């Protein structure tokens, strides 16, 4: 029983680490300033 709980907690922890790494990677890409690959266009951006 305890072994199953430990494995479940380990799996949840592993998924949380992967999710945090993906979030950090997406935030890093967003800060790069290259908006050529942006899916949604900023509405407040003025087009000339």
Secondary structure by P-SEA (a helix, b strand, c coil): caaaaaaaaaaaaaaaaaaaaaaaaaaaaaaccccccccccccccccc
